[in-house]
Amino acid sequence: MAPSDLTAKLPGSAITHCRDVTRDHSKTFYFGSRFFGPAERQAVWAVYAVCRHGDDIVDEGDPHSAPRRLEAWWHGVQGAFAGTPSADPVFQALCWAVARFPIPRGAFEELHLGLRMDLDGHHYRDMTELELYCRRVAGVVGFMIAPIAGFDGGEATLQRALKLGQAMQLTNILRDVGEDAARGRLYLPEDLLSAYRLRARDIHGATVSSEYQALMRHLVATARTWYAEGRSGIPRLRGRARLAVGAAASAYEGILDALEQNDFDNFSRRAQVSGTRKLLMLPGVLWRSRGAPG
């Protein structure tokens, strides 16, 4: 089959696979995606499934084969952009998406670098390094989604989309401190641990001390600042994308509320937002999405 034939129509089995990956692995992302138009929704599922595939290579399976599998993933992404995808449904779906929407290849290049940071066991000395990681593994997803959504405001809007993605990734990090520690990973910056009189062994020991709670408050405040900056770009999105992105952002930020309600115990309790609460957020999301562009 010629590349032009592959990109002309999205195979139904490929989008079904990407939809299921999105729904099964991120209820919050899937919740937001349902408010896009049909074609945009399918492209968003394709992007999420490809990103998730790379993330699973880093987090799951044999760590010794992970570098080789990650490079195969990167070759799969490159093939999709070249119009010659492999038989893997996520790359077939991505091939269709990049042919239909101006999704930048550079965003996937940055994601690849971010995933390499995980494989290399990167230690985060300060917030600057952690922010770079958040940019690479999630912030650039804003660069992928904005062209699918359609937007006004040029580079300023893209930078706000970037910040929103970073806020979501920092939220993931704060929610998953315990799970990451069990994998031998620590994303909390070394200088902040020191400032709050904490050591890595306190985190691996799952100790929810007053010092640890203070550190969590600091980082939750940082995440909320990033959400505020990122959310200001949502009115620049077009059509249904305002509600779709706004719904996902509000649901993700709600995880921070749940973390606070759990007294910052992210070792034995998982901060999450119920489906009912997500639905109750929608009127406020709709109201804010109609605001004046930032």
N, C-alpha and C positions, 0 to 999 in steps of 0.2 A: 504494500500500500504506500502510495506517495505521501510525503509530508503534508502536502496541501489537503489530501483526503483526511488525514488524521486530525487536522486542526479544524476541519469544516464543521464537524458535529461531535459533540461530547458523547462518548459511549455511555449508555444508561447504566451499565454495570459499574463503570468507573465512578460516576457521581454518587451512586448508591453506596459504594464503598466509602467514599470521602464523607458523605453525610453521616454514615454510621460511626466512623472514626471520630468525627466532631462531636456527635451526640454522646458517645460512650466515654470520651476522655475529658470533655469540658462542657458540662451542662450550662455554665455561664456563657461561654462563647456561642454555643448552639442556640441558647435563648435569644441572644442578640441577633444572630444571623437570620432568624425567622422573619425579621421585619424588613429585610432587603427584598427587592424585586426578584423574580425567578432566576434570571440569568446571573445577577449579581450574587444571589445567595449561593448558587452552584460554584461560582468562582471563589467565593469566600471559603466554602467547604474544601475546595481543592487546595487553596493556600494553607489552610489549617492542617489538612491531612499530610501535606508534604513536610511542614514544619514539625508536626508531631512525629512523623517517621524518623526524622533526624534526631529529635529529642529522645525517642525510645532507644535508638542505637547507643546513645551515650549512657542512658540510665538503666537499660535492661540487657540481659543476655551476658555473654562471655566478654569480660573487659579486654581480654587479650586480642580478640578479633575486632573489637570496636573501631580502632583506627582504620583498618581495611574496609569495614562496612561503611564507615562514615565517608570515606573517599568514593566508594561505590555510589552512595547517596548523592554526593556532589556531582559525580558524572551523570547520574540520572537527572538532576536538575538541569545541567548543561544541555543534555539531550532534549529535554522538554523545550528549552528556549530555542534550540536549533531546529525544532520542528520534527525531530526524530526520536520520540520517546520510546523507552523500553516497554515491555508488556505489563509492567507494574501499573496497576490502576491509578495510583496517586500521581505518577508522572504523565500518564495519558491525560488525566484531568488537568494537570498543570499546563500541559502543552496547549490544550484547548483554551484555558484561561488567559495565558499570555498572548495567544493569537487574537483574542477578543478584546482584552483590556491592556493598557500600557503599563503593566507591572514591571518595575525595574529589576533587571538581573543583579544589579549591585546590592540590592537589599538581601538577596539570598547569599551573596558573597560574604556580607557582614555576618549573617546568621551562621554560615559555615565557620567563620573565625570564632564566634561565640561558643559554638559547640566544641571547637578545638580547645577552648579554655577549660571546659569541663573535663575533657579527656586528659589534658595536661596536669590536672589537679591544681589549678591556679589558686594561689592564696591572695586574698584581698587586703592590701595594706591600708587602704583608706577609701573614703567615699567616692573619690574620683575613679578609682579602679572598679568599684562596684557599679557605678553609674555607666561606665563603658560596657561592662558585662550586660547590664539591663538593656542598654541600647542595642547591642548586637543580637541578643537572643529573643527580644520582644519589641523593643522600640521600633526596629526596622519593619515590624509587621504593619505598623502604621503607614509606612511607605508602600506596602503591598496593597493594603485595603483602600487607601484614599483614591488611587486611580480606578479601582473597581466601583467605588461609591460615586465618583465625580465630585469635584470640589472647585471652589473659587478661592482666591487669595494667594495663590502661588506658594512660594517657599515658606511664608509665614504659617500657612495652614499645615504644610507638611511637618514643620518643626513642632507644631502643637500635637499632631498625630503621633510623632515620635515620642513626645513627652507622655502622652496618654499610655502608649505601650510600655514605656519604662515604669510608669506608676503601677500598671498591672503586674509586671514582673516583680517589682519590689514587694507587692502584695503577696504574690506566690511565695517568695522567699520567706516572708514573715510568717505566713501560714504554715510552711513546711520545714521550719527549723529542726523539729524533732526527726522527721523523716529523712532529711538530708544528713543529719548527724549520724543516723543509723547506717547510712551509706558511706560514712567517713568524710562527708563534705561539710564545709563551713563557709557560708557566704558573708557572715557578719564581719565588717572591716576591723582589722586588728587595732587601729588607732581608737576606734570607738569602744571596743572591748576594754582597752586600757583606760580610757577616760571614765568608764563606768565601773572600774575596778573588777573587771571580769577576766577570766582566762578561758582558753579553748576547752580545757577540761571541765569547766563549769557547764558549758553547753553540752558536751558529750555526756556529762553526768545528769543531764535533764533537770537542772536545778532552777526552779522559778523563784529566785530571790528578789528582794526589793531593788537591788542593783540591776538585775536582769529586766524587771518590769520597767524601770526608768529608761533603759536602753530601748526597749520596745516602744515606749511612748515617743521617744526621739525619732525613731525610724518610721513609725506610723504618721507622725506629723510631717516628715519629709515626703512620704507617699501622698498624703493629702494635698500638699503643696503642688506636687506634680500633677495630681488629678485636676486641681483647679486650673492650672495652666493648660493642660491638654483639653479639658472640657470647653475652654473658651473658643476652641476651633470648631466645635461641632456645628454651630450655625452656618459655617462656611461649606459644609457638606450639602449635597443636593438630594432632594426628594426623601425617599424612605430611609436613606442612610443616616439621617439625623437621629431618627428614633432607634435604628438598629445599633449604632455605635453608642448612643446615649444610654440605651438599656444595658448593654454589656458593661459600660463603664460604671454605671450605678450599682449593678450587681456585684462587680468586682470590688468596688469601694466598700460595699456592704460587708465584705469579708473582714475588713478592718474593724467595723463595728462589732462583729461577732468575736473577733480576737480580744477586743477590749472587754466585752461582756464575760469572756472566759478568764479574765484577770491575767491575760497574756500567757496562759498555759498552752503553748503550742507543742508540747511534748506528749501529753496524754489525752488531749482533746483537739479535735479538728474544727477550725473555724469555718462555718459554711452558712449560706443563705438559702432559705427554703424557697420552693417554687412559689408559694403563696406570697411571700414577701417580695419576690421579684415582680410579681404582677401588681402588687400594691404600689410599687415604685413608678409604674408606667405613667400615671397622670403627671407627676412631677417632671419626669423625663421629657414628656411631650411638651409641657409648658416651657421648660428651659431651652429645648431645641428650637423653639420659635423666636428666641431672643435675638437681639441685634448681634450681627457677627462681631467677634472680638478682634 
